[in-house]
Amino acid sequence: MKTSIFSRAARVAFIQAEWHKDLLENALEGFLRRMVQLGVSTDAVDFFEVPGAFEIPLFAKRIATRGDYAAIIESALVVDGGIYRHEFVAQAVVEGLMRVQLETDTPVFSMVLTPHNFRAEEHMRGFFAKLLIEKGDEVADACVRAVGCLERPGGCMSAEAARHLAPGRVGERLISTTA
């Protein structure tokens, strides 16, 4: 996949919550490693830390409205600490991120995870560390693909859709007569 869309002018913001930072560093590691594999320099990624997951949508909106970023990635763990319903926080964060994306026309990718029955025991920490590396890989793939699609919408068309829009097909005639 062509990744020249990530030039000096097209950067990626990576916002990470400070809670569970030791685990979240794995998501950043996986993300950066995969971006390099995809041909995107780590110099095209700006890293930001915020206190917790709840602060991510506001920060994402502020940087998205500046127009400096082709995409924004968020990383946080929202766990059941027994004090409040963690589902409420996770839902508020994801809804906030969706609003940011739609209001600013900047793609936003969430790695705000709410692990079921999170426990801090060492064997579980190893499991989550590995999982977060994989999630970093996945979000890098999604980021490069989505930004590429937004830059070249026809480039994301499936082969089936392309066949329907081939010359002489009904779809193309409809498009050309209404244009």
C-alpha positions in Angstrom: 0.0 0.0 0.0 1.2 3.5 -0.9 2.0 5.4 2.3 3.3 8.7 0.9 0.2 10.3 2.3 2.1 10.5 5.6 4.3 13.4 4.6 5.7 16.2 6.7 2.3 17.9 6.3 0.3 14.8 7.1 1.1 13.6 10.5 -0.5 11.2 13.0 -1.2 12.1 16.6 -1.0 9.3 19.2 -2.8 10.2 22.5 -2.2 7.9 25.4 -3.7 8.0 28.9 -1.3 7.9 31.8 -3.3 5.3 33.8 -1.7 1.9 33.2 1.1 3.5 31.3 3.3 0.5 31.7 0.9 -1.7 29.8 -0.1 1.0 27.2 3.5 1.4 26.2 3.1 -2.0 24.5 0.3 -0.6 22.3 2.5 2.3 21.3 5.4 -0.1 20.5 3.2 -2.3 18.3 1.8 0.8 16.6 5.2 2.4 15.8 6.7 -0.9 14.7 3.9 -1.7 12.3 3.9 1.9 10.9 7.5 1.5 10.0 6.7 -1.9 8.4 4.1 -0.1 6.3 6.7 2.5 5.2 5.6 5.4 7.6 8.4 7.0 9.5 8.1 7.3 13.3 9.0 11.0 12.7 5.5 11.4 11.3 3.9 10.5 14.7 3.5 13.0 17.5 3.0 11.5 21.0 0.8 13.1 23.6 -0.1 12.0 27.2 -3.2 12.9 29.0 -4.2 12.0 32.6 -6.8 9.4 31.8 -9.2 8.1 29.2 -11.9 10.6 30.0 -9.6 13.5 28.9 -8.8 12.0 25.5 -11.9 13.3 23.5 -11.4 16.9 24.5 -7.7 16.7 23.7 -8.4 14.9 20.4 -10.9 17.6 19.4 -8.5 20.4 20.2 -5.7 18.9 18.0 -8.1 17.8 15.3 -9.5 21.3 14.8 -6.0 22.6 14.2 -5.9 20.5 11.0 -2.3 19.4 11.6 -3.0 15.6 11.6 -4.2 13.1 9.0 -5.3 10.8 11.8 -5.5 10.6 15.6 -5.0 7.4 17.6 -6.1 7.0 21.2 -4.8 4.5 23.7 -6.2 3.8 27.2 -7.3 1.0 29.5 -10.6 1.6 31.3 -10.8 -1.1 34.0 -13.3 -1.9 36.7 -11.6 -0.4 39.8 -14.7 -0.9 42.0 -15.3 2.8 42.5 -17.6 3.5 39.5 -19.0 1.8 36.5 -16.2 1.6 34.0 -18.6 1.0 31.2 -19.9 4.5 31.7 -16.4 5.9 31.2 -15.7 3.7 28.2 -19.0 4.6 26.5 -18.5 8.3 27.1 -15.0 8.2 25.7 -16.0 6.3 22.5 -19.0 8.5 21.9 -16.8 11.6 22.4 -14.3 10.2 19.9 -16.9 9.5 17.3 -18.2 13.1 17.6 -14.6 14.4 17.2 -14.2 12.4 14.0 -17.5 13.5 12.5 -17.2 17.1 13.5 -13.6 17.6 12.4 -13.5 15.3 9.4 -10.3 13.8 10.9 -10.2 10.0 11.3 -10.0 8.9 14.9 -8.9 5.4 15.9 -9.7 4.1 19.3 -7.6 1.7 21.3 -9.6 2.5 24.4 -10.0 -1.0 25.7 -12.2 -2.2 28.6 -10.9 -5.6 29.4 -13.3 -8.0 31.1 -12.1 -9.0 34.6 -8.8 -7.1 34.5 -6.4 -8.3 37.2 -3.0 -7.0 37.9 -1.4 -10.3 38.6 1.9 -10.8 36.7 0.6 -13.6 34.4 -2.4 -11.4 33.4 -0.1 -8.4 32.8 1.9 -10.5 30.4 -1.3 -11.4 28.6 -2.5 -7.8 28.3 1.0 -6.6 27.3 0.9 -9.0 24.3 -2.7 -8.2 23.5 -1.8 -4.4 23.4 1.1 -5.0 21.0 -1.4 -6.8 18.7 -3.9 -3.9 19.0 -1.1 -1.5 18.2 -0.4 -3.4 15.0 -4.1 -3.5 14.1 -4.7 0.2 14.6 -1.6 1.0 12.5 -3.1 -1.1 9.6 -6.5 0.6 10.0 -4.9 4.1 10.2 -2.9 3.7 7.0 -5.7 2.1 5.1 -8.4 4.6 6.2 -6.2 7.7 5.6 -5.4 6.3 2.1 -9.1 5.7 1.4 -10.0 9.2 2.5 -7.2 10.6 0.2 -8.2 8.4 -2.7 -11.8 7.2 -2.2 -11.8 5.2 -5.4 -8.7 3.4 -4.1 -10.8 1.6 -1.5 -13.4 0.4 -3.8 -13.8 -3.4 -3.8 -13.3 -5.3 -7.0 -17.0 -6.1 -7.0 -18.0 -2.4 -6.8 -15.4 -1.6 -9.6 -17.0 -4.2 -11.9 -20.4 -2.6 -11.3 -19.0 0.8 -12.3 -17.1 -0.4 -15.3 -17.8 1.3 -18.6 -21.2 0.3 -20.1 -22.5 -0.9 -16.7 -25.8 0.5 -15.4 -24.1 2.1 -12.4 -21.8 4.2 -14.5 -24.7 5.3 -16.8 -26.6 6.4 -13.7 -23.7 8.3 -12.4 -22.9 10.0 -15.7 -26.5 11.0 -16.4 -27.0 12.6 -13.0 -23.7 14.5 -12.9 
